[in-house]
């Protein structure tokens, strides 16, 4: 068993997951800023996604996008 090769492989997987999570987080923040929400939803979603990056991004993608106001 080649321990340095296994460590390098798992480190690469973790780095990839962190980069994907970072891109999803930035996408959610930009999407929130660019759209209007009902009531004070924009501030609420910004705070949730900013302070809980992974969980907040998943919550926003699953429920928050449907709470946006439709453009006329």
N, C-alpha and C positions, 0 to 999 in steps of 0.2 A: 504494500500500500504506500503510495507516494503522497505523504501528508502535505507538502508544500503545493502540489498541484491541486489537491482537493480544496485547500484553503483558498487558493487563488480563484478557483471556479466559484466557490460559494461567495467570496467577496465580490466577484463580478456580478453575480445574481443580485446581491443586496444593493450594489451601486445602481444597477439597472432599475430596480424597484423604487429606489429613492428618486432617481431622475424622472421616472414616470409620475410618481406622486407629486413632485415639484411642478411638472408641466400641468397636471390636472388642477392643482391648487391655483396656479397663475391663471389658467383658463377660466376657472370659476370666479375668481376675483374680477377679471376683466369683463366677464359676461354680466356680473352683477352691476358693475359700474355703468355699463353701456345700456342697460334696460331699465324700464320703470316698473315698479311694483305697486300693488294695492296697499293702501294705508302707509305704514312706515316699514314696509318689508325690506327695502333696500338696506337701511342701516342695520336691521336685525340680521339679515343674511351676511352682510359684510363682517359683522362682529363674530358670528358663528364660524364662518369659513376662515377668518383671520386667526382666531384664537384656538380653534380645533381643526387644524389643516386637513388631516385625512378624513376624520369622521364628518366634519363640516362639509367638505367637498362631496363626499358620498351622499350626505343628506340633501345637499343642494341639487345634485344631479338627479336624484330620485324623486324629490318632491318640490324643490324650489323653482325649477324652471316652469312648472305648470302654474305657478302663482304669479307669473309676470302678467302685466297688462298687455292686451293686444293692441297693436298699432292700428290706428284708423286709416 
